[in-house]
Amino acid sequence: MKGVLVTAVVCLAAGLFVIFYFCNGTTGLSFAYPLSGCSIHIDITTTGAGVPVAVGLVATGAFLLMIATVIALIGMFRRERDIPPTRHRESAFEE
C-alpha cells in the first residue's frame, strides 16, 4: 500500500509541475475594505507537449490515490480480525 501511495503522490506532483512549467498565464490579487470586494484571479494556460503528459500524470496519480484509499480501508477492517490475542504474564518478573 505504501508503494501505491508514494507513486500516486509522485505522479500528482510531477503532473502539477509540468502544468506550471509550461504555463503562460497571469495572476491578480485585490484587497478591498469591504471583504466582499476582495478578489483573486488566476489564469493558467498550458500549451504544447506538456498538456498530454500533465493530464496523464495527474490522471494516473488520482487513480492510484483512489486505489491506495481502497487498500487502506480494506486493511483497516481486515487487521482487527486477524490479530491473535496476546498472552499476559501473571507478574512482571515471571518467565
C-alpha positions in Angstrom: 0.0 0.0 0.0 2.8 2.4 0.8 4.3 2.0 -2.7 1.0 2.8 -4.4 0.6 5.9 -2.2 4.1 7.1 -2.9 3.7 6.5 -6.6 0.4 8.4 -6.6 1.9 11.4 -4.8 4.9 11.5 -7.2 2.6 11.3 -10.2 0.4 14.2 -8.9 3.5 16.3 -8.1 5.1 15.7 -11.4 1.8 16.4 -13.3 1.4 19.7 -11.4 5.0 20.6 -12.1 4.6 20.1 -15.8 1.3 22.1 -15.8 3.0 25.1 -14.2 6.3 24.7 -16.1 4.6 25.0 -19.5 2.2 27.7 -18.1 1.5 31.0 -19.8 -0.7 33.0 -17.5 -1.3 35.8 -15.2 -2.3 36.2 -11.6 -4.1 39.1 -9.9 -4.9 39.8 -6.3 -7.0 42.7 -5.0 -7.7 43.7 -1.4 -10.6 45.9 -0.5 -12.1 47.3 2.6 -15.4 45.6 2.5 -14.3 42.0 2.3 -16.9 41.3 -0.5 -14.7 43.5 -2.8 -11.6 41.2 -2.4 -10.8 39.1 -5.4 -8.1 36.7 -6.7 -7.8 35.9 -10.4 -5.6 33.0 -11.7 -5.4 32.5 -15.4 -3.4 29.3 -16.3 -3.0 28.3 -19.9 -0.7 25.3 -20.6 0.2 24.7 -24.2 2.5 22.3 -26.1 3.7 18.9 -25.4 3.3 19.3 -21.7 -0.5 19.1 -21.9 -0.9 15.3 -22.6 2.0 14.5 -20.3 0.5 16.5 -17.4 -3.0 15.2 -18.0 -1.7 11.6 -18.0 0.4 12.1 -14.9 -2.4 13.8 -12.9 -5.0 11.2 -14.0 -2.6 8.3 -13.1 -1.9 9.9 -9.7 -5.6 10.4 -8.9 -6.4 6.9 -9.9 -3.6 5.4 -7.8 -4.6 7.6 -4.9 -8.2 6.1 -5.1 -6.7 2.6 -5.2 -4.5 3.4 -2.1 -7.5 4.6 -0.3 -9.5 1.5 -1.0 -6.5 -0.7 0.0 -6.1 1.3 3.3 -9.9 0.9 4.1 -9.8 -2.8 3.4 -6.7 -3.2 5.6 -8.3 -1.3 8.5 -11.2 -3.7 8.6 -9.2 -6.8 7.9 -6.5 -6.3 10.6 -8.8 -6.2 13.5 -10.0 -9.7 13.0 -6.6 -11.3 12.1 -4.7 -10.1 15.2 -4.3 -13.1 17.6 -4.9 -12.4 21.3 -1.7 -11.6 23.3 -0.7 -13.7 26.3 -0.1 -11.7 29.5 2.1 -12.9 32.3 0.8 -13.1 35.9 3.6 -11.0 37.3 6.1 -8.6 35.6 9.2 -10.7 36.5 7.9 -14.2 35.8 9.2 -16.1 32.8 
